[in-house]
Amino acid sequence: MHHCVCVPEIFGSDVFNEATMKQRLSVEDYNVWKQCIQNGTPLELNTANAIAEAMKNWAVEKGATHYTHWFQPMTGITAEKHDSFISADGEGRVIMEFSGKELVRGEPDASSFPSGGLRATFEARGYTAWDPTSFAFVKDGSLYIPTCFFSYTGEALDKKTPLLRSIDEVSRETVRILRLFGDTETKRVQVSVGAEQEYFLIPRTSYAQREDLRLTGRTLFGATPPKGQELDDHYFGAIRTRVSKFMSDLDVQLWRLGVLSKTKHNEGAPCQHELAPIFTDASNACDANQLTMMVMKKCAAKHDLVCLLHEKPFAGVNGSGKHNNWSLCTDSGKNLFKPGQTPRQNAQFLVFLAAFIKGIDEYQDFLRCTVAFAGNDHRLGANEAPPAIISIFLGDELTAVVDSIINGTNYTEPQKSLMRIGVDVLPSIPKDTTDRNRTSPIAFTGNKFEFRMLGSSQSIAGPNIALNTIMAEELSKFADILEKADDFDLALQKLVCDTLTQHQRIIFNGNGYSEEWKDEAAKRGLSNLRNTAEALPNYASQKNIELVTKHGIFTEAEFQARQEIHLEAYNKLIIIEARTMVDMVMHQILPAALRYSSDLADGINRKRAASQGTIKASAEKALVQRISDCCDTLYEVTEKLCSDTKAVPLDSSAAANYNSTVIVQDMQAVRECADLLETLTAKEYWPYPTYSDLLFY
């Protein structure tokens, strides 16, 4: 029987949100918390105690017995340690207690989390501090308290702390620009983010039979099936019943947790789907995306499915990404990337547009590094996702406006020679009338920029920290110039015109997949960091260190540590994949092929004996020969892979370089051979489900 879901009733029902706080706190405590959020000041202990008591009572009513400080360490996923509310009363019974001290600060052991050299293992203390801008929630019998994670000496060990710092910084610099345009009201600017999430769903039984999926999240082997995604029949197609039930269940769970799950549909590849949320502020969007990935996995298990978040679970069909829609909004809800109705509003829009274009051009390597990850190497530049070269798509009309500013000509009437920003009438800038460019890494889509290079399994914190910091830097430079100007309009016109002229190389509206674009980009001086090993050494460059330390987003040590952590993660992943391949070849693939080959040979001998040698058995003979040759080659290339994994250099940069050239090529050779064997071996002998079984169940 199908139960009707009343969305307004269930939405946020498992969240200790503002409405619940208003209801359960005294007016005084609620106002103190509100002030603390607005001014960024710490909570007094007595207020924290009151909030903790209200939060505990609410959570216990919801069936919670434990609480956890939920944080986002440098692993890219979330971490949690659960403590129960129980406390002994001295008479052999227990009482449910939870203090402000426990709410505001926790002390998980930090020794097992990546710290990139920031901490020695014996200095294992890590602290979690409640982030009062994110609401606590109840899930699976525990009260989850979103927190920041830092070391005993105060270094950020997580992705949340620098994200909050970058949000504050871009808000401060944006307000400076708004004041110059006569806005005296706006106190704070919010970074608005919507992260679309792609994923694959496959049957749990098939998943359990594949060692590669279980250990690495992707198939390391698999011959191309007779049908892939050529017919485009999956994209936006009717959703199969089992998947539809999963999606409905997922929506309800996410809505209860206050996640604004909006759109669901089939994606381009078989078994691939997408969930898109409504935009919210960057910090909550980051929490919500981590929650979404967590809930997806648990919900899939309930429906006897497995949710794969790897960027490329299957070769030959599209991988999964995450589109990060980013813009800036004032506290009164005005989107600063929305072209306005008046010349003055459009002048303001052009300042933000010019700052964004300049920032992306100047810090393209920084942005590229935030999406550099072993799984993402299979997508970026692989003729499905955006290329590894960063560029911005503006669409025809906005590009024409930009060109007219650069050339000093009028957009609509060529005979008017000069465009004075904010003085003469600026042409009305149309809203997103251009077709979307799916090959572009960063596309302007009417009132926001869509950054499309993120991998599906990645935290959205890193790319948003970069976008916020880059934008803060450029707006800060613009404000420095404009605040000193004698003639504001003249200075504004010159600034926008000069900026667009100097940074137009980053604007590209054509096909990002084409070979011509690679040549053209090289001529323009744009960088093409094709994989993680090429990209990551550019992360902690002097220019980037100066950027993040100037704005207080990271200390130099925190920033260097992140480069080290990302390199280590890359190296470990590649070696795990290589070892899994060797294991599967030696224990599954070769034994299966040899058994089939042996049975074929026995069959030939039996036929010969029965016919006194008159039967040719040429098909069997040819097949045995091909399988035998293929097994020999597979054994050789696997031995090479095995020995090469033992020769990885100790230095992490050198190791990444070695892994991306030597090990990845070795793995490719092993895969080609094994996939050929799969096509030669009878299905009943093959040791695990094939692509046809996995994708077309």
C-alpha positions as CSV (number, residue, x, y, z in Angstrom):
1,M,0.0,0.0,0.0
2,H,1.4,3.4,-1.0
3,H,1.4,6.0,1.8
4,C,0.9,9.6,0.8
5,V,3.8,11.9,1.9
6,C,3.0,15.4,3.1
7,V,6.3,17.1,2.2
8,P,5.7,20.4,4.2
9,E,5.0,18.3,7.3
10,I,8.1,16.0,7.1
11,F,10.6,18.5,5.6
12,G,13.3,19.2,8.2
13,S,11.4,17.2,10.9
14,D,14.6,15.5,11.9
15,V,16.6,18.8,12.1
16,F,17.1,21.0,15.1
17,N,16.5,24.0,12.9
18,E,15.7,27.6,13.6
19,A,12.0,27.0,13.9
20,T,12.6,24.3,16.5
21,M,15.1,26.4,18.4
22,K,12.7,29.3,18.5
23,Q,10.1,26.9,19.9
24,R,12.3,25.2,22.5
25,L,14.7,28.0,23.7
26,S,13.9,31.0,25.9
27,V,13.6,34.3,23.9
28,E,16.9,35.4,25.5
29,D,18.9,32.3,24.6
30,Y,17.5,32.3,21.1
31,N,18.5,35.9,20.5
32,V,22.0,35.3,21.9
33,W,22.4,32.4,19.5
34,K,21.1,34.6,16.6
35,Q,23.6,37.4,17.5
36,C,26.4,34.8,17.7
37,I,25.6,33.6,14.1
38,Q,25.3,37.2,12.7
39,N,28.4,38.5,14.3
40,G,30.6,35.4,14.3
41,T,31.2,35.6,18.0
42,P,31.6,32.6,20.3
43,L,28.8,31.3,22.4
44,E,28.7,31.9,26.2
45,L,28.8,28.6,28.2
46,N,25.4,29.3,29.8
47,T,23.7,29.7,26.4
48,A,25.5,26.6,25.1
49,N,24.2,24.7,28.1
50,A,20.6,25.9,27.4
51,I,20.9,24.9,23.7
52,A,22.5,21.5,24.6
53,E,19.6,20.7,27.1
54,A,16.9,21.7,24.5
55,M,18.8,19.8,21.8
56,K,19.1,16.7,23.9
57,N,15.5,16.6,25.0
58,W,14.4,17.1,21.4
59,A,16.7,14.3,20.2
60,V,15.7,11.9,22.9
61,E,12.0,12.5,22.0
62,K,13.0,11.5,18.4
63,G,14.5,8.2,19.7
64,A,18.2,9.2,19.9
65,T,20.4,7.6,22.5
66,H,23.7,8.9,21.3
67,Y,25.3,12.1,20.0
68,T,28.2,12.5,17.6
69,H,30.4,15.4,16.5
70,W,30.0,15.0,12.7
71,F,33.0,16.4,10.9
72,Q,34.7,16.4,7.5
73,P,38.4,15.3,7.8
74,M,40.8,15.4,4.9
75,T,39.6,12.0,3.6
76,G,36.8,13.7,1.5
77,I,34.1,11.9,3.4
78,T,32.7,12.5,6.9
79,A,33.7,11.0,10.2
80,E,31.8,10.4,13.4
81,K,32.4,9.0,16.9
82,H,29.2,8.2,18.9
83,D,28.8,8.8,22.7
84,S,25.7,7.9,24.6
85,F,23.7,10.5,26.6
86,I,23.7,8.2,29.6
87,S,25.4,9.2,32.8
88,A,25.4,7.1,36.1
89,D,23.3,8.6,38.9
90,G,25.3,6.8,41.7
91,E,22.4,4.4,42.5
92,G,22.8,1.9,39.8
93,R,20.5,3.7,37.4
94,V,21.3,6.1,34.5
95,I,20.2,9.6,33.6
96,M,20.3,11.3,30.2
97,E,22.8,14.1,30.2
98,F,24.3,16.4,27.7
99,S,26.1,19.7,28.5
100,G,27.0,22.8,26.6
101,K,30.7,21.8,26.9
102,E,30.0,18.5,25.2
103,L,27.9,20.3,22.5
104,V,30.6,23.0,21.8
105,R,33.7,20.8,21.9
106,G,34.6,17.2,21.4
107,E,37.9,15.4,21.5
108,P,38.2,12.6,18.9
109,D,41.6,11.0,18.4
110,A,43.3,12.7,15.4
111,S,46.1,10.2,14.9
112,S,44.3,8.1,12.3
113,F,43.2,11.0,10.0
114,P,45.4,12.4,7.3
115,S,47.3,15.5,8.5
116,G,49.9,15.9,5.8
117,G,52.7,16.2,8.3
118,L,50.8,18.8,10.5
119,R,50.7,16.3,13.4
120,A,52.9,13.5,14.6
121,T,51.0,10.4,15.6
122,F,52.0,10.8,19.2
123,E,50.5,14.3,19.1
124,A,47.1,12.7,18.6
125,R,44.7,15.2,20.1
126,G,42.2,16.6,17.7
127,Y,39.3,18.8,18.7
128,T,35.9,19.2,17.2
129,A,34.0,22.5,17.6
130,W,30.3,23.0,16.9
131,D,29.6,25.0,13.8
132,P,26.5,26.9,15.0
133,T,25.7,28.0,11.4
134,S,24.8,24.4,10.5
135,F,21.9,22.7,12.2
136,A,22.1,19.5,14.2
137,F,19.9,16.5,13.1
138,V,18.9,13.1,14.2
139,K,19.7,10.0,12.1
140,D,19.8,6.3,13.0
141,G,19.3,6.9,16.7
142,S,22.1,9.5,17.1
143,L,22.1,13.3,17.3
144,Y,24.5,14.6,14.7
145,I,26.3,17.9,15.5
146,P,28.0,19.4,12.5
147,T,31.5,20.5,13.6
148,C,34.9,21.9,12.6
149,F,38.0,19.7,13.3
150,F,41.3,21.1,14.3
151,S,44.5,20.2,16.1
152,Y,45.7,20.9,19.6
153,T,47.7,23.8,18.2
154,G,44.8,25.2,16.2
155,E,45.6,24.0,12.7
156,A,42.5,23.1,10.6
157,L,42.4,19.4,10.0
158,D,39.2,19.5,8.1
159,K,37.4,20.9,5.0
160,K,34.7,22.8,6.9
161,T,37.0,25.4,8.7
162,P,38.6,26.8,5.6
163,L,35.3,26.8,3.8
164,L,33.8,29.0,6.6
165,R,36.8,31.3,6.5
166,S,36.5,31.7,2.7
167,I,32.7,32.5,3.0
168,D,33.5,35.3,5.5
169,E,36.2,36.7,3.3
170,V,34.3,36.8,0.0
171,S,31.3,38.4,1.9
172,R,33.6,41.1,3.3
173,E,35.1,42.0,0.0
174,T,31.8,41.9,-1.9
175,V,30.2,44.3,0.6
176,R,33.0,46.8,-0.1
177,I,32.1,46.8,-3.8
178,L,28.3,47.1,-3.0
179,R,29.0,50.2,-0.9
180,L,30.6,51.9,-3.9
181,F,27.4,51.3,-5.8
182,G,25.4,53.0,-3.1
183,D,24.1,49.9,-1.3
184,T,24.2,50.8,2.4
185,E,21.8,48.1,3.5
186,T,23.6,44.8,2.8
187,K,25.5,43.5,5.8
188,R,26.5,40.1,4.6
189,V,26.8,38.3,1.3
190,Q,26.0,34.7,1.0
191,V,27.7,32.2,-1.3
192,S,24.9,30.3,-3.0
193,V,25.6,26.7,-4.1
194,G,23.7,23.9,-5.6
195,A,25.6,20.6,-6.2
196,E,24.0,18.2,-8.6
197,Q,25.0,14.6,-7.8
198,E,25.4,11.8,-10.4
199,Y,25.6,8.1,-9.3
200,F,25.2,4.5,-10.5
201,L,22.9,1.8,-9.0
202,I,23.6,-1.9,-9.5
203,P,22.2,-5.1,-7.9
204,R,23.9,-5.9,-4.6
205,T,24.3,-9.6,-5.6
206,S,26.4,-8.6,-8.6
207,Y,28.5,-6.1,-6.6
208,A,29.3,-8.8,-4.0
209,Q,30.7,-11.1,-6.7
210,R,33.2,-8.4,-8.0
211,E,36.4,-7.9,-5.9
212,D,37.3,-4.8,-7.9
213,L,34.0,-3.0,-7.1
214,R,34.2,-4.0,-3.4
215,L,37.9,-2.8,-3.0
216,T,38.2,0.1,-5.4
217,G,34.6,1.2,-6.2
218,R,35.2,0.6,-10.0
219,T,35.4,-2.3,-12.4
220,L,39.1,-2.8,-13.2
221,F,38.1,-5.4,-15.9
222,G,35.1,-5.8,-18.2
223,A,34.8,-6.3,-22.0
224,T,32.6,-3.9,-23.9
225,P,29.0,-5.2,-23.9
226,P,27.1,-5.6,-27.2
227,K,25.1,-2.6,-26.2
228,G,26.4,0.5,-24.3
229,Q,24.8,4.0,-24.3
230,E,24.8,4.4,-28.1
231,L,21.0,4.6,-28.4
232,D,20.7,7.4,-25.8
233,D,17.7,5.5,-24.5
234,H,18.5,5.8,-20.8
235,Y,18.9,9.6,-20.5
236,F,15.7,11.0,-19.0
237,G,14.0,7.7,-19.8
238,A,11.3,6.0,-17.8
239,I,12.8,5.1,-14.4
240,R,12.6,1.3,-13.6
241,T,10.3,0.3,-10.7
242,R,13.1,-0.8,-8.3
243,V,15.0,2.4,-8.9
244,S,11.9,4.5,-8.6
245,K,11.2,3.0,-5.2
246,F,14.8,3.8,-4.1
247,M,14.4,7.4,-5.3
248,S,11.1,7.9,-3.5
249,D,12.6,6.5,-0.3
250,L,15.7,8.6,-0.7
251,D,13.7,11.8,-1.2
252,V,11.7,11.2,2.0
253,Q,14.9,10.5,4.0
254,L,16.6,13.6,2.6
255,W,13.6,15.9,3.1
256,R,13.3,14.8,6.8
257,L,17.0,15.8,7.1
258,G,16.2,19.2,5.6
259,V,18.1,18.5,2.3
260,L,16.4,20.3,-0.6
261,S,16.2,17.3,-3.0
262,K,14.4,18.7,-6.0
263,T,15.0,16.8,-9.3
264,K,15.7,13.1,-10.1
265,H,16.2,11.5,-13.5
266,N,18.1,8.9,-15.4
267,E,21.5,10.0,-16.7
268,G,23.3,9.2,-20.0
269,A,24.8,5.9,-19.1
270,P,22.8,2.7,-18.3
271,C,22.2,2.4,-14.5
272,Q,23.3,6.1,-14.1
273,H,21.0,8.6,-12.3
274,E,21.2,12.2,-11.0
275,L,19.8,14.1,-8.0
276,A,19.7,17.9,-8.1
277,P,19.0,20.0,-5.0
278,I,17.7,23.6,-4.6
279,F,20.4,26.2,-4.0
280,T,21.4,27.0,-0.4
281,D,24.3,28.7,1.3
282,A,27.7,27.1,0.7
283,S,28.3,25.7,4.2
284,N,24.9,24.0,4.3
285,A,25.2,22.9,0.7
286,C,28.5,21.1,1.6
287,D,26.9,19.4,4.6
288,A,23.8,18.5,2.6
289,N,25.9,17.0,-0.2
290,Q,27.9,14.8,2.2
291,L,24.6,13.7,3.8
292,T,23.2,13.0,0.4
293,M,26.1,10.7,-0.5
294,M,25.8,9.0,2.9
295,V,22.0,8.5,2.7
296,M,22.2,7.3,-0.9
297,K,24.5,4.4,0.1
298,K,22.4,3.3,3.1
299,C,19.1,3.7,1.2
300,A,20.4,1.6,-1.8
301,A,21.3,-1.3,0.6
302,K,17.7,-1.3,1.8
303,H,16.5,-1.8,-1.8
304,D,19.1,-4.6,-2.4
305,L,21.1,-2.2,-4.6
306,V,24.5,-0.7,-4.3
307,C,25.1,3.0,-5.0
308,L,28.4,3.6,-6.8
309,L,29.8,7.1,-6.4
310,H,33.1,6.4,-8.2
311,E,33.8,8.8,-11.1
312,K,34.2,5.9,-13.6
313,P,32.8,2.6,-12.4
314,F,32.5,1.3,-16.0
315,A,34.8,1.8,-19.0
316,G,33.2,2.7,-22.2
317,V,30.1,4.5,-20.7
318,N,29.9,8.0,-19.2
319,G,31.4,8.5,-15.7
320,S,29.8,10.5,-12.9
321,G,30.5,14.1,-12.0
322,K,29.1,16.7,-9.8
323,H,28.0,20.1,-11.1
324,N,28.7,22.9,-8.6
325,N,26.4,25.9,-9.3
326,W,27.9,28.9,-7.6
327,S,26.8,32.5,-7.2
328,L,26.7,35.4,-4.7
329,C,23.5,36.7,-3.1
330,T,23.0,39.6,-0.7
331,D,21.3,39.1,2.6
332,S,18.1,40.5,1.1
333,G,18.2,37.8,-1.6
334,K,19.6,39.8,-4.6
335,N,21.7,37.6,-6.9
336,L,24.8,39.6,-7.9
337,F,25.3,37.6,-11.1
338,K,21.9,38.5,-12.5
339,P,22.0,41.2,-15.1
340,G,19.8,44.1,-14.0
341,Q,17.2,46.3,-15.7
342,T,19.1,49.6,-15.4
343,P,22.5,50.8,-16.6
344,R,23.7,51.1,-13.0
345,Q,22.7,47.5,-12.1
346,N,24.3,46.2,-15.3
347,A,27.5,48.1,-14.5
348,Q,27.6,46.4,-11.1
349,F,26.9,43.0,-12.7
350,L,29.8,43.6,-15.1
351,V,32.2,44.4,-12.2
352,F,31.4,41.0,-10.7
353,L,31.6,39.3,-14.1
354,A,35.0,40.9,-14.8
355,A,36.3,39.9,-11.3
356,F,35.2,36.3,-11.9
357,I,36.8,36.1,-15.3
358,K,40.1,37.6,-14.1
359,G,40.2,35.3,-11.0
360,I,39.6,32.1,-13.0
361,D,42.3,33.2,-15.6
362,E,44.9,34.0,-12.9
363,Y,44.2,31.0,-10.7
364,Q,43.2,28.4,-13.2
365,D,45.8,25.9,-11.8
366,F,44.5,26.3,-8.3
367,L,41.0,25.5,-9.4
368,R,42.1,22.6,-11.5
369,C,44.0,21.1,-8.5
370,T,40.8,21.2,-6.3
371,V,39.3,18.5,-8.6
372,A,42.5,16.5,-9.1
373,F,41.8,13.0,-7.9
374,A,42.6,9.4,-9.2
375,G,38.9,8.7,-10.0
376,N,38.5,12.0,-11.8
377,D,41.4,11.3,-14.1
378,H,39.2,8.9,-16.0
379,R,36.7,11.7,-16.7
380,L,38.5,14.9,-17.2
381,G,39.7,15.3,-20.8
382,A,38.3,11.8,-21.6
383,N,35.7,13.1,-24.1
384,E,32.7,13.0,-21.8
385,A,33.3,15.3,-19.0
386,P,34.8,18.8,-19.4
387,P,38.4,18.8,-20.6
388,A,41.3,19.3,-18.2
389,I,41.8,22.8,-19.6
390,I,40.0,25.5,-17.7
391,S,37.9,27.9,-19.7
392,I,34.7,29.9,-19.2
393,F,31.6,29.7,-21.5
394,L,29.6,32.9,-21.6
395,G,27.2,32.2,-24.4
396,D,26.9,34.3,-27.6
397,E,25.0,37.3,-26.3
398,L,27.1,37.9,-23.2
399,T,30.3,37.3,-25.2
400,A,29.0,40.0,-27.6
401,V,28.6,42.4,-24.7
402,V,32.1,41.6,-23.5
403,D,33.5,42.1,-27.0
404,S,31.8,45.5,-27.4
405,I,33.3,46.6,-24.1
406,I,36.8,45.4,-25.1
407,N,36.5,47.1,-28.6
408,G,34.8,50.2,-27.3
409,T,31.8,49.6,-29.6
410,N,28.1,49.5,-28.8
411,Y,26.6,46.1,-28.6
412,T,23.3,47.0,-30.4
413,E,24.2,50.0,-32.6
414,P,27.7,49.7,-34.1
415,Q,27.7,53.4,-35.1
416,K,27.9,54.5,-31.5
417,S,31.5,54.1,-30.8
418,L,32.0,54.1,-27.1
419,M,30.2,52.3,-24.3
420,R,30.5,54.3,-21.0
421,I,29.5,52.0,-18.2
422,G,26.9,53.4,-15.8
423,V,26.6,56.7,-17.8
424,D,25.3,55.9,-21.3
425,V,22.6,53.3,-21.6
426,L,24.2,49.9,-21.4
427,P,22.4,47.3,-23.6
428,S,20.0,45.2,-21.6
429,I,21.9,41.9,-21.0
430,P,19.6,39.0,-21.8
431,K,19.3,36.2,-19.4
432,D,20.7,32.8,-20.5
433,T,19.2,32.7,-24.1
434,T,22.1,30.5,-25.2
435,D,22.2,26.8,-25.5
436,R,24.2,25.0,-22.7
437,N,27.7,24.0,-23.6
438,R,28.2,20.5,-22.0
439,T,31.9,20.6,-23.0
440,S,32.8,23.6,-20.9
441,P,34.4,23.3,-17.4
442,I,32.8,26.6,-16.2
443,A,29.6,27.9,-17.9
444,F,27.6,31.0,-17.2
445,T,24.0,29.9,-16.9
446,G,21.9,33.1,-16.5
447,N,22.6,34.1,-12.9
448,K,25.3,31.7,-11.8
449,F,28.4,29.9,-12.8
450,E,28.3,26.1,-13.2
451,F,31.7,24.5,-12.4
452,R,31.4,21.1,-14.0
453,M,34.8,19.5,-13.3
454,L,34.1,18.0,-9.8
455,G,34.2,14.2,-9.5
456,S,31.1,12.5,-8.1
457,S,32.7,11.2,-5.0
458,Q,34.5,14.4,-4.0
459,S,33.6,16.8,-1.3
460,I,32.4,20.1,-2.8
461,A,34.3,22.1,-0.1
462,G,37.7,22.3,-1.9
463,P,36.4,23.8,-5.2
464,N,34.1,26.3,-3.3
465,I,37.0,27.4,-1.0
466,A,39.0,28.1,-4.2
467,L,36.1,30.0,-5.9
468,N,35.4,32.1,-2.8
469,T,39.0,32.9,-2.2
470,I,39.8,33.8,-5.8
471,M,36.7,36.0,-6.0
472,A,37.6,37.7,-2.6
473,E,41.1,38.5,-4.0
474,E,39.8,40.1,-7.2
475,L,37.1,42.1,-5.5
476,S,39.6,43.3,-3.0
477,K,41.9,44.6,-5.8
478,F,38.9,46.2,-7.6
479,A,37.7,47.9,-4.4
480,D,41.2,49.3,-3.7
481,I,41.2,51.0,-7.1
482,L,37.6,52.2,-7.1
483,E,37.6,53.5,-3.5
484,K,40.5,55.9,-4.5
485,A,39.0,57.1,-7.8
486,D,38.2,60.8,-8.3
487,D,35.8,60.0,-11.1
488,F,34.0,56.7,-10.2
489,D,32.3,56.1,-13.5
490,L,35.5,56.8,-15.6
491,A,37.6,54.5,-13.3
492,L,34.9,51.8,-13.4
493,Q,34.7,51.9,-17.2
494,K,38.5,51.7,-17.5
495,L,38.7,48.9,-14.9
496,V,36.1,46.7,-16.6
497,C,37.4,47.3,-20.1
498,D,41.1,46.7,-19.1
499,T,40.2,43.5,-17.1
500,L,38.2,42.0,-19.9
501,T,40.8,42.9,-22.5
502,Q,43.6,41.3,-20.4
503,H,41.7,38.1,-19.5
504,Q,39.6,37.3,-22.6
505,R,41.8,34.3,-23.4
506,I,39.9,32.3,-20.7
507,I,36.6,32.8,-22.5
508,F,35.8,30.0,-25.0
509,N,32.3,29.1,-26.3
510,G,33.4,26.2,-28.7
511,N,33.8,22.5,-28.4
512,G,36.1,21.7,-25.5
513,Y,36.5,18.1,-26.6
514,S,38.1,19.0,-29.9
515,E,41.8,18.5,-30.7
516,E,41.8,22.1,-32.2
517,W,40.9,23.5,-28.8
518,K,43.9,21.9,-27.2
519,D,46.1,23.6,-29.8
520,E,44.3,26.9,-29.5
521,A,44.4,26.8,-25.7
522,A,48.2,26.2,-25.8
523,K,48.5,29.2,-28.1
524,R,46.5,31.3,-25.6
525,G,48.8,30.2,-22.8
526,L,46.2,28.2,-20.9
527,S,47.5,25.3,-18.9
528,N,46.5,21.7,-19.7
529,L,47.2,19.6,-16.6
530,R,45.9,16.3,-17.9
531,N,45.9,14.3,-14.7
532,T,46.4,14.4,-10.9
533,A,50.2,13.8,-11.1
534,E,50.6,16.8,-13.4
535,A,48.2,19.0,-11.5
536,L,48.9,18.5,-7.8
537,P,52.5,19.8,-7.7
538,N,51.0,23.2,-8.8
539,Y,48.7,23.3,-5.8
540,A,51.0,24.8,-3.2
541,S,52.8,27.1,-5.6
542,Q,54.1,30.4,-4.3
543,K,51.3,32.3,-6.0
544,N,48.6,30.1,-4.4
545,I,50.3,30.2,-0.9
546,E,50.3,34.0,-1.1
547,L,46.6,34.0,-2.1
548,V,45.3,31.7,0.7
549,T,47.5,33.2,3.5
550,K,46.7,36.8,2.5
551,H,43.0,36.1,3.0
552,G,43.5,33.9,6.1
553,I,42.0,30.8,4.5
554,F,44.9,28.5,5.3
555,T,48.3,29.0,7.0
556,E,51.2,28.0,4.8
557,A,51.6,24.8,6.8
558,E,47.9,23.9,6.5
559,F,48.1,24.5,2.7
560,Q,51.2,22.5,2.2
561,A,49.7,19.7,4.3
562,R,46.7,19.5,1.9
563,Q,48.9,19.1,-1.1
564,E,50.7,16.2,0.7
565,I,47.4,14.6,1.7
566,H,46.0,14.7,-1.9
567,L,49.3,13.2,-3.3
568,E,49.3,10.5,-0.7
569,A,45.6,9.6,-1.4
570,Y,46.3,9.4,-5.1
571,N,49.4,7.2,-4.7
572,K,47.6,4.8,-2.3
573,L,44.5,4.5,-4.6
574,I,46.6,3.6,-7.6
575,I,48.6,0.9,-5.7
576,I,45.4,-0.6,-4.2
577,E,43.9,-0.8,-7.8
578,A,47.1,-2.4,-9.1
579,R,47.2,-5.0,-6.3
580,T,43.5,-5.8,-6.8
581,M,44.2,-6.4,-10.5
582,V,47.1,-8.8,-9.7
583,D,44.9,-10.6,-7.2
584,M,42.0,-11.0,-9.6
585,V,44.2,-12.1,-12.5
586,M,46.0,-14.8,-10.5
587,H,43.1,-16.1,-8.5
588,Q,40.1,-15.7,-10.8
589,I,40.8,-14.8,-14.4
590,L,43.7,-17.0,-15.3
591,P,42.3,-20.1,-13.5
592,A,39.0,-19.7,-15.3
593,A,40.5,-19.3,-18.7
594,L,42.9,-22.2,-18.2
595,R,40.1,-24.4,-17.0
596,Y,38.1,-23.7,-20.1
597,S,41.1,-24.2,-22.3
598,S,41.8,-27.5,-20.6
599,D,38.2,-28.7,-21.0
600,L,38.4,-27.7,-24.7
601,A,41.6,-29.7,-25.2
602,D,40.0,-32.7,-23.4
603,G,37.0,-32.4,-25.8
604,I,39.3,-32.4,-28.8
605,N,41.0,-35.6,-27.5
606,R,37.7,-37.3,-26.8
607,K,36.4,-36.4,-30.3
608,R,39.6,-37.7,-31.9
609,A,39.5,-41.0,-30.0
610,A,35.8,-41.5,-30.9
611,S,36.5,-40.9,-34.7
612,Q,39.9,-42.6,-34.9
613,G,41.5,-39.2,-35.6
614,T,39.4,-38.2,-38.6
615,I,37.8,-35.1,-37.0
616,K,39.7,-31.9,-37.5
617,A,38.2,-29.9,-34.5
618,S,39.7,-26.8,-36.0
619,A,37.4,-24.4,-34.1
620,E,38.4,-25.8,-30.8
621,K,42.1,-26.0,-31.7
622,A,42.1,-22.3,-32.9
623,L,40.3,-21.3,-29.7
624,V,42.6,-23.2,-27.4
625,Q,45.6,-21.6,-29.2
626,R,44.2,-18.1,-28.9
627,I,43.3,-18.6,-25.2
628,S,46.8,-20.1,-24.5
629,D,48.6,-17.2,-26.2
630,C,46.4,-14.7,-24.4
631,C,47.0,-16.4,-21.0
632,D,50.8,-16.3,-21.6
633,T,50.7,-12.5,-22.4
634,L,48.4,-11.8,-19.4
635,Y,50.7,-13.7,-17.1
636,E,53.7,-11.6,-18.4
637,V,52.0,-8.2,-18.1
638,T,50.7,-9.1,-14.7
639,E,54.1,-10.1,-13.5
640,K,55.4,-6.7,-14.8
641,L,52.7,-4.8,-12.9
642,C,53.4,-6.8,-9.8
643,S,57.2,-6.0,-9.9
644,D,56.6,-2.3,-10.8
645,T,54.4,-1.8,-7.8
646,K,57.4,-2.7,-5.6
647,A,59.6,0.1,-7.2
648,V,57.5,3.1,-6.3
649,P,59.7,6.1,-5.3
650,L,59.5,7.3,-1.7
651,D,58.9,11.0,-2.5
652,S,55.2,11.6,-3.0
653,S,55.5,13.8,-6.1
654,A,57.9,11.4,-7.7
655,A,55.6,8.5,-6.7
656,A,52.6,10.2,-8.3
657,N,54.6,10.8,-11.5
658,Y,55.7,7.1,-11.5
659,N,52.2,5.8,-10.7
660,S,50.5,7.9,-13.4
661,T,53.0,6.8,-16.1
662,V,54.4,3.4,-15.3
663,I,51.7,1.8,-13.1
664,V,48.6,3.2,-15.0
665,Q,50.1,2.0,-18.3
666,D,50.8,-1.5,-16.8
667,M,47.2,-1.7,-15.6
668,Q,46.0,-0.7,-19.1
669,A,48.0,-3.6,-20.6
670,V,46.7,-6.1,-18.0
671,R,43.1,-5.0,-18.6
672,E,43.3,-5.2,-22.4
673,C,44.6,-8.8,-22.2
674,A,42.0,-9.8,-19.5
675,D,39.1,-8.2,-21.4
676,L,40.1,-10.1,-24.6
677,L,40.1,-13.4,-22.6
678,E,36.6,-12.6,-21.4
679,T,35.4,-12.5,-25.0
680,L,37.1,-15.9,-25.7
681,T,36.0,-17.8,-22.6
682,A,32.6,-19.5,-22.2
683,K,30.2,-17.5,-19.9
684,E,29.7,-20.3,-17.4
685,Y,33.5,-20.4,-16.7
686,W,33.9,-16.6,-16.2
687,P,34.4,-15.9,-12.5
688,Y,32.3,-12.7,-12.0
689,P,29.4,-10.8,-13.6
690,T,30.1,-9.1,-16.9
691,Y,29.2,-5.6,-18.1
692,S,26.0,-7.0,-19.7
693,D,25.0,-8.5,-16.3
694,L,25.9,-5.3,-14.3
695,L,24.4,-2.6,-16.6
696,F,21.4,-4.4,-18.1
697,Y,20.0,-6.3,-15.1
